[in-house]
Amino acid sequence: MNPTIELLKSHRSIRKFTDQPVSSALLTTLVEAGQAAATSNHVQAYSVIHVKNPDNRAKIAELAGGQGYVASSGAFLVFCADMKRPTDAAEAAGARVVRGMTEQLLVATIDVSLMAQNMAIAAESEGLGICYIGGVRNNPQAISELLELPEHVYPVFGMCLGYPAHQPDIKPRLPVSAILKADTYRVNQEAVEAFDNTMQDYYQTRKGGNKDARWSTNLAPLFDSKLRPHMRDFLVKRGFEMK
Amino acid sequence: MNPTIELLKSHRSIRKFTDQPVSSALLTTLVEAGQAAATSNHVQAYSVIHVKNPDNRAKIAELAGGQGYVASSGAFLVFCADMKRPTDAAEAAGARVVRGMTEQLLVATIDVSLMAQNMAIAAESEGLGICYIGGVRNNPQAISELLELPEHVYPVFGMCLGYPAHQPDIKPRLPVSAILKADTYRVNQEAVEAFDNTMQDYYQTRKGGNKDARWSTNLAPLFDSKLRPHMRDFLVKRGFEMK
């Protein structure tokens, strides 16, 4: 295993950080590394808000579901899908721009995800720990207002960055045989069941809090109700009409 | 700059490959590295179809817009957002599952993107080159049928993998000052205009085909018409109803 693959495979979400701040020079390096990721038709449909104001961090920590590390990590970023910049540029170059297509939502969401993952790897390669904060989609309208996001920009997720003050166990993943399929999609039920057992063992023996749970029993409450039912209206209001 | 960041920043899309195949053992390693990426609530909402059948590769190359390297690269993968596996697991664990939420489309699209980008980096760290194929969304229904994708699974993008037979110039990116914003969203028009000039210089001097173009003039035709207007109906038909 080469050192890069070793680094990738050593990922765990970090939720406790030392007081050491993330320098502005390092942050710039990380963003540059992020931007090096592939981008659909070169649109680069993303913006990153570095939330420095402590009051706003505290508010976002609350709005994201009471995640204290949003306020206490070395740095906190909000990754936005940004269709404003590329469509404004196209308009300035003479296009009669069509906005609000479903495909544009996908392009921007994928673009920002590839970019963020590159940043995550770059951060980890520098000894930082990271944690994605999907919880920014708990209250995306309030967070958009706080960050003064314009139309055609939406907050996809946040990221805590900082120097780790703990080292949690690495969480297992589904067997490759459940994920990788030759030529056609086939369900591999055995692999899923094996993974349920893997997760049961993991939860019973991991550092920092044991419980009796399996993968599927953990997922049950997540899908037993409407997941973030405000998202559709929120996106439409932002100009992502999903036409 | 550490070697990982150096690797990230040396990315270019590869579209010409040697005949050397990608071994099955290496592919497994790459998928494992992909899976190590963060995943929302541990859902791991992705499947990867390794398209081995040469006829199907030729068909997908055509369906993706006549991209010959889809058929000729060392390996070709289709990355799918897969909400079937986690929701089926939740259902088996007793949940009365609600499917078709907009948020589920986002979760699965982000999950597969983070996973794919990890795989891209792992591949590049092993000396492979990659190229994302967003063109699978040109004809997603036909490709879904070919790969026998079930409901609640959709093809997000493809990826060509193989040993590079060319080394294109690295394509410039927007200045960090256009992307990274402190506390609130502010348009940095100067940075965009500077980038238009950067791209004009790049297109006039790059290896392999020069042209007179700027970033914004390249984007104009992309947004001057409805981008992939079939995507909405396609996703609804797949069970991603964007409720």
Interface residues (C-beta under 8 A of the other chain):
Chain A: M1 N2 P3 T4 I5 L7 L8 K9 S10 H11 S13 L27 T28 T29 V31 E32 A33 Q35 A36 A37 A38 T39 S40 N41 H42 V43 Q44 Y46 S47 V48 I49 H50 V51 K52 N53 N56 C80 K84 R85 P86 T87 D88 A89 A90 E91 A92 A93 G94 A95 R96 V97 V98 R99 M101 T102 E103 Q104 L106 V107 T109 I110 S113 L114 A116 Q117 N118 A120 I121 A122 S125 E126 I130 C131 Y132 G134 R137 L147 E148 L149 P150 V153 V156 F157 I170 K171 R173 L174 V176 A178 I179 L180 K181 A182 D183 T184 Y185 R186 V187 V192 D196 R214 W215 S216 T217 N218 L219 A220 P221 L222 F223 D224 S225 K226 L227 R228 P229 M231 R232 L235 M242 K243
Chain B: M1 N2 P3 T4 I5 L7 L8 K9 S10 H11 S13 L27 T28 T29 V31 E32 A33 Q35 A36 A37 A38 T39 S40 N41 H42 V43 Q44 Y46 S47 V48 I49 H50 V51 K52 N53 N56 C80 K84 R85 P86 T87 D88 A89 A90 E91 A92 A93 G94 A95 R96 V97 V98 R99 M101 T102 E103 Q104 L106 V107 T109 I110 S113 L114 A116 Q117 N118 A120 I121 A122 S125 E126 I130 C131 Y132 G134 R137 L147 E148 L149 P150 V153 V156 F157 I170 K171 R173 L174 V176 A178 I179 L180 K181 A182 D183 T184 Y185 R186 V187 V192 D196 R214 W215 S216 T217 N218 L219 A220 P221 L222 F223 D224 S225 K226 L227 R228 P229 M231 R232 L235 M242 K243
